[in-house]
């Protein structure tokens, strides 16, 4: 429940502030960042669930088919969670690196998911620019979002 | 611990299956998917509205920092442009009115006969993989899916999702956008037919962009032909024998006075690329397409928009082998990066009617 409420506000920031502020024409992706933070903090399972829920909520605000963002962010959460298998006791900056890598992959998963349902045309050179800018924005906001995601999912952590 | 793990696995499976199910529903244009969006909107819009109140000053500060000099430059440029346009507008308005009257007299459809709704842009797509914007008018104002959207310059997109008092517009640059268009060319060079005093028919070649007496050495009565330059096209002038009664010459009216049109399909290519036009027949009748010729909507019973809405100009012609015809890159007349007030034509194509 706390997760859904927090995601509501993250989504609201995404559709207002981050949809407006577009450095070099690229919007930062806060839901992607939140999912990556959840994944690198709590592992594959929690990351996947967070991604699926966040993506589903995101889909309801987009014109693309509902479910695509959900699957894409679900895979992002799982990818971020794999990091904990590689580094069980990570240093803080390694988490940031993992978030950056996951953010880059997340920006690739989404157009691939679109292409799989016939909405192609998004896999082009512009994608490199999008990845670069989204990675930079997500690195900048990662420390704050790590705290937010940790607080949001702390109940979940206690349950385990 | 084991129970929590099992529950989480079940949650993942359930959410994944739900996502796949929803994708299928939405791709089939199911009303259930629209209903889910509307229900979500009921809960989400208040939160979004509240967040917008707090984030607007941050956004304004950002734009103040990053765009201040550009805005000053743009402002002075626009003032200059307004001064230039004021005179031209009066003449243009008169021409448009005359054109509308002529079309109405001939019983042809005009844009003036289609009701329109004015709307304001309230949001952009938050994702980097969708070229959509949101406006503050919806089904309450008569807006339906498929209606064409214009700004002062020309066509900018079409309505893709409609809610009670807001709608989504897919911009013309979205890779999923497609519309039938007309390429309006200046026309092919004139073919002048001259009846000569001689007895045999001769054919000579007219060189484009020349104003010259034809066949000055022959026994024919000459006529002057002005040709309109179309690259790669060579017009012919046929000289026919005169009648026994000695009729000196008859000049056939020039077909080139009329604009020649060819249809094709315009497709968006994403925000970083210009839209392209395919399926244009590079026929001899039409002549080669030149850079700068205007592109307008084709209209017709199955088109998404009424005819003759300005879209843009040809910025590049890419020749292709075989029967594929040329590929045209289009410079849009509308500036999609700066949209504020839009006009939605209450024209619903047959293809979108349910």
Interface residues (C-beta under 8 A of the other chain):
Chain A: X8 X9 X11 X12 X13 X14 X15 X16 X17 X18 X19 X20 X21 X22 X25 X26 X27 X29 X45 X46 X48 X49 X52 X53 X55 X56 X57 X58 X59 X60 X61 X62 X63 X64 X65 X66 X67 X68 X69 X70 X71 X74 X107 X110 X111 X114 X117 X118 X119 X120 X121 X122 X124 X125 X126 X130 X134 X159 X160
Chain B: X1 X4 X5 X8 X9 X11 X12 X15 X16 X18 X19 X20 X21 X22 X23 X25 X26 X27 X33 X36 X37 X40 X41 X43 X44 X47 X48 X50 X51 X52 X55 X56 X58 X59 X62 X123 X124 X125 X126 X127 X128 X129 X130 X132 X160 X161 X168 X170 X175 X176 X268 X269 X270 X271 X272 X273
